Amino acid sequence: MNSAQMKFRLWTYLRPHKKELFLACFAIVFECALEISIPFLMNVLLDNGLTRYQEGEKVLYRLDLPFVLMLGGVMVLFALIALALGIITARYTAKTGRGLGYELRKAEYEKIQSYSFRNIDGFRMNSLVTRLTNDIQIVSDTCCQVMRPLLRSPIQLVFALAFAITMSARLSIVFAIILPIMAAILVFLTIQARPRFLKVQRSLDSINRVTQESLIAMKLIRANDKGEYENEKFHVVNENLATASKRSLGFIAYNQAVMQFMTYSCTIGILLIGGNLSLTAKDADFINDMASFLSYVAQLLASLNIVSNVFLSFTRSEASLERIKEVMETESEIKDDGTLTEVKEGSLSFENVSFRYGKEGKYTLENVSFSLKEGEFLGVIGQTGSSKTTLIHLLERFYDVDEGRILLGGEDIRKYKISALRESLSICFQNPRLFSGTIRDNLLWGDKNATTEEMLEALDISCAKDFVMNSLPLGLDTPIGQGGSNVSGGQRQRLCIARSLLRHPKVLILDDSFSALDRLTERKLKENLRTRLPKMTTIVIAQKVSTIKDADKILVLDEGRVHGFGTNEELLKQDDIYRDIASLQKEETTCPQC
């Protein structure tokens, strides 16, 4: 069965930990059996450990000490074994619950990694974070907390009820009145609790979104003195979460109070009826039966109370499980069903490509066509919102085209395995990101097997070798702050380009990756790419005509359509948008020295 046909089943993620699950269940069942047997043995002890006899008008009792000691010893042994089984239960239920959380988290993360950008857009990033962390934690905790009572309570309930009815059918009539009432209340609370728990998880989505946005934009917030505004925004979502949590947890409090009231009512009813029966009973041994009967009643009522808590716990975890299931059963719109495992060369062709982000509405890209030979340099330019970056997203298969096709190395990109396609492409995004660690660590992220010589060569091509080896005290081992906070924007861009080059791509994509470079460095870097990597096709998205005017081909986009395609000289003559952009930027595009 392929992934598209698979449905989310919790057992799939419990199966790797079935040994721990079996041991936990085994220990729980036998612990419960031992605990149930103790009141029964107590009743046998009271019935047979004391022998009643009569001397004249006196009724006397004789203690059978050997029998009492023997049966008492058995009861103590059962209690000790039950204690040991309880410890085993706690150990293996914890292992099972945490193991389930591990498997779910791993599977959900891998699933999200397979998503197209359109899938991620549908869920929103903050919601995916909540589902991956808080929702899975709730399911894992529920597994740890309810496994023991889930098995114990029904067994205790059935056996305690059976023993109680066997001992006194007349007293058990109290259960016939109380049990339906407790069941009705539990069903009502469960139905009412589920939407409230769902609301709590959605509120967590909102608070994660606001927190994430605020932390990422902290510099902007402080620079514009918007701290108070962000505090108020956080206060709103925090208040919503607090209100939702109070309403959902309030149902648990109601359940505890109601179940406790019903427990007391049941006990009082049994004592009233039982007291009357004992006064009128011909056989005074019924007083002994009453002690054991009340012991079973206590077990029965405790089991009912635990069952009600288990149901509410399941209701809460069900809300989280539904959200996890939604992620796991959402199939990526990008189907990895290609068979080709290698891109032979870097020629590129867009053939009548159209695409839109939603299912309906206006196309973001419409009827886009152009071709590049291997090793050519393509510049892409256009006004803001002309869908330049969308073009690259389609090439990387972050999204699939709605119409037309994209050819790489003469083959439709959908024929390649996604891993093979993306290994042949290397992209530097508009906002380059470095990771915490050293410069070496960041370069190895491009190719984990890269040698120091290969790293230095990539740094040299990207014009970063000089400042890394001569300006930084530790060279390649210089620590990098989170996001590259301790290097300049231009240095960060060059390091990211070097990292991309270490992938040895067939096609290098630079999405406005020269924006922080001075003219001299930019020119040197482009020259290095042309002369030292002549077979690598390069696509540069730029805002400045000066960045791309020496490209082999320039693509001009306007509102998602191809407005012009040709060399700098051709476009200056034929394309008014390109000419206007060049004019506004006051570029002397015809000057060979520029």
VENDA-V479897 format. One record per pair of residues at least 12 apart in sequence whose C-alpha atoms are under 7 Angstrom apart, sorted by sequence separation. I is the first residue (numbers start at 1). J is the second residue. D is the distance in Angstrom with one decimal. If there is no record, write none. Layout:
# VENDA-V479897
I_J_D, I_J_D
This chain:
# VENDA-V479897
50_62_5.5, 51_63_6.6, 354_366_4.2, 443_455_6.9, 553_565_6.8, 554_566_5.4, 50_63_4.8, 353_366_6.3, 354_367_5.2, 553_566_5.0, 554_567_5.7, 49_63_5.9, 50_64_6.2, 353_367_4.9, 354_368_6.6, 553_567_5.0, 554_568_6.8, 49_64_5.1, 352_367_4.2, 353_368_4.8, 552_567_6.2, 352_368_5.0, 353_369_6.6, 351_368_6.6, 352_369_5.1, 49_67_6.3, 350_368_6.5, 351_369_4.7, 550_568_7.0, 49_68_5.6, 350_369_4.7, 351_370_6.9, 549_568_5.3, 350_370_5.3, 493_513_6.1, 349_370_5.8, 350_371_6.3, 349_371_4.2, 365_387_6.7, 556_578_6.8, 45_68_6.5, 348_371_5.7, 349_372_6.2, 364_387_6.6, 108_132_6.8, 210_234_6.5, 348_372_5.0, 347_372_5.6, 348_373_6.5, 45_71_6.9, 347_373_4.5, 396_422_6.4, 490_516_4.7, 105_132_6.1, 347_374_4.2, 464_491_7.0, 489_516_5.9, 490_517_5.2, 346_374_4.7, 508_536_7.0, 512_540_6.9, 345_374_6.5, 346_375_6.9, 507_536_5.7, 508_537_6.2, 509_538_6.0, 510_539_6.1, 511_540_6.0, 512_541_5.1, 207_237_5.6, 464_494_5.8, 506_536_5.2, 507_537_4.7, 508_538_4.8, 509_539_4.8, 510_540_4.7, 511_541_4.8, 512_542_4.8, 105_136_6.8, 206_237_6.4, 207_238_6.5, 463_494_6.7, 464_495_6.5, 505_536_7.0, 506_537_6.3, 507_538_5.7, 508_539_6.2, 509_540_6.0, 510_541_6.2, 511_542_6.9, 104_136_6.9, 462_494_5.5, 203_237_7.0, 101_136_6.0, 462_497_6.2, 101_137_6.5, 440_476_5.0, 462_498_5.5, 38_75_6.0, 203_240_6.5, 204_241_6.6, 439_476_5.1, 440_477_5.9, 545_582_6.0, 203_241_5.1, 263_301_6.0, 438_476_6.9, 439_477_5.9, 101_140_4.9, 438_477_5.2, 439_478_5.9, 459_498_5.2, 100_140_6.2, 438_478_5.2, 439_479_6.5, 458_498_4.9, 200_241_6.2, 438_479_4.1, 439_480_6.4, 546_587_7.0, 98_140_5.9, 437_479_5.5, 438_480_5.2, 97_140_4.9, 437_480_5.4, 458_501_6.1, 34_78_5.9, 97_141_6.5, 200_244_5.3, 436_480_5.5, 458_502_6.4, 199_244_6.3, 200_245_5.9, 436_481_5.3, 97_143_5.0, 259_305_6.0, 355_401_5.3, 436_482_4.7, 35_82_6.9, 97_144_4.8, 354_401_6.2, 355_402_5.0, 435_482_5.8, 436_483_6.8, 34_82_6.3, 196_244_6.7, 353_401_6.6, 354_402_5.8, 355_403_6.7, 435_483_5.5, 354_403_5.0, 434_483_4.9, 435_484_6.7, 94_144_5.2, 353_403_5.5, 354_404_6.4, 433_483_5.4, 434_484_5.0, 31_82_4.7, 93_144_5.3, 196_247_6.9, 197_248_5.8, 353_404_4.3, 433_484_6.7, 196_248_5.2, 352_404_4.8, 353_405_5.8, 351_404_5.6, 352_405_6.9, 446_499_5.0, 31_85_5.7, 93_147_6.7, 351_405_5.4, 446_500_5.9, 31_86_6.7, 193_248_6.2, 350_405_6.3, 351_406_6.2, 447_502_5.8, 350_406_4.7, 443_499_4.8, 446_502_5.6, 447_503_5.7, 349_406_5.8, 350_407_6.4, 446_503_5.5, 27_85_5.3, 193_251_6.5, 349_407_5.0, 463_521_6.9, 348_407_5.7, 349_408_6.6, 348_408_4.7, 432_492_6.7, 27_88_6.6, 28_89_6.1, 347_408_5.8, 348_409_6.4, 432_493_5.9, 27_89_5.7, 189_251_6.7, 346_408_6.3, 347_409_5.0, 463_525_6.1, 346_409_5.4, 347_410_6.9, 462_525_5.6, 24_88_7.0, 345_409_4.9, 432_496_6.4, 461_525_6.4, 24_89_4.9, 334_399_6.9, 344_409_5.9, 334_400_6.5, 343_409_6.1, 461_528_5.5, 24_92_5.2, 428_496_6.6, 461_529_6.8, 23_92_6.8, 24_93_5.7, 428_497_6.4, 21_92_6.8, 20_92_5.4, 21_93_6.9, 428_500_7.0, 427_500_6.6, 130_204_6.9, 426_500_5.5, 20_95_6.7, 21_96_5.8, 130_205_6.0, 340_415_6.0, 341_416_6.0, 20_96_5.8, 338_414_6.0, 339_415_6.0, 340_416_4.4, 341_417_5.8, 338_415_4.2, 339_416_5.7, 340_417_5.9, 426_503_6.9, 127_205_4.8, 338_416_4.6, 339_417_5.9, 342_420_5.7, 343_421_6.9, 17_96_6.1, 126_205_5.7, 338_417_4.7, 341_420_5.3, 426_505_5.7, 337_417_6.7, 425_505_5.1, 336_417_5.9, 343_424_6.4, 424_505_4.7, 425_506_6.1, 426_507_6.4, 427_508_6.0, 428_509_6.2, 429_510_6.6, 430_511_5.0, 17_99_6.6, 126_208_5.7, 336_418_5.9, 423_505_6.8, 424_506_5.1, 425_507_5.0, 426_508_5.0, 427_509_4.5, 428_510_5.0, 429_511_5.0, 430_512_5.3, 126_209_5.0, 424_507_6.5, 425_508_6.0, 426_509_6.0, 427_510_5.9, 428_511_5.9, 430_513_5.9, 429_513_6.9, 428_513_6.5, 14_100_5.6, 13_100_5.9, 178_266_6.7, 13_103_5.6, 13_104_6.4, 174_266_6.6, 174_269_6.7, 174_270_6.6, 171_270_6.2, 171_273_6.7, 171_274_6.5, 197_316_5.6, 28_148_6.2, 32_152_5.8, 36_156_6.7, 190_311_7.0, 194_315_5.6, 198_319_5.4, 29_151_6.9, 186_308_6.2, 190_312_6.1, 194_316_6.4, 197_319_6.3, 28_151_6.8, 29_152_6.6, 28_152_6.5, 32_156_6.9, 190_315_6.5, 194_319_6.5, 167_293_6.9, 164_293_5.8, 164_296_6.3, 160_296_5.2, 160_299_6.7, 161_300_6.6, 160_300_5.7, 156_299_6.8, 157_300_5.2, 156_300_6.6, 157_303_5.9, 156_303_6.5, 153_303_4.7, 153_306_6.8, 388_541_7.0, 153_307_6.4, 149_306_6.6, 375_534_5.5, 150_310_6.8, 346_506_4.9, 375_535_4.2, 377_537_6.0, 378_538_6.1, 379_539_5.9, 380_540_6.1, 381_541_6.1, 345_506_6.3, 346_507_5.8, 374_535_6.1, 375_536_4.6, 376_537_5.1, 377_538_4.8, 378_539_4.7, 379_540_4.9, 380_541_4.7, 381_542_5.6, 374_536_6.7, 375_537_4.1, 376_538_6.4, 377_539_6.0, 378_540_6.2, 379_541_5.9, 380_542_6.3, 381_543_6.2, 374_537_5.5, 146_310_6.0, 379_548_5.1, 142_313_6.5, 386_557_5.7, 379_551_5.9, 386_558_5.0, 387_559_6.9, 378_551_5.7, 386_559_4.4, 387_560_5.4, 377_551_5.2, 378_552_6.1, 379_553_6.3, 380_554_5.8, 381_555_6.3, 382_556_5.5, 385_559_6.7, 386_560_5.1, 142_317_6.6, 377_552_5.2, 378_553_5.0, 379_554_4.5, 380_555_4.8, 381_556_5.2, 382_557_4.9, 383_558_6.8, 376_552_6.1, 377_553_6.5, 378_554_5.6, 379_555_6.1, 380_556_6.1, 381_557_6.4, 382_558_6.0, 139_317_5.2, 138_317_5.9, 139_320_6.9, 138_320_7.0, 139_321_6.7, 135_320_4.8, 346_536_6.7, 346_537_5.8, 131_323_6.6, 131_324_6.0, 368_561_6.1, 366_560_5.8, 367_561_6.8, 368_562_5.9, 365_560_4.1, 366_561_5.5, 364_560_5.4, 365_561_6.1, 119_332_6.5, 116_332_5.8, 111_328_6.5, 115_332_4.7, 116_333_6.0, 114_332_6.4, 116_334_5.8, 108_328_6.3, 46_288_6.4, 43_289_6.8, 43_292_5.6, 42_292_7.0, 39_292_5.9, 39_295_6.4, 117_398_5.5, 118_399_6.7, 116_398_5.3, 117_399_6.2, 116_399_5.8, 8_325_6.0, 8_328_6.4, 8_329_6.2, 7_329_6.2, 4_331_6.4
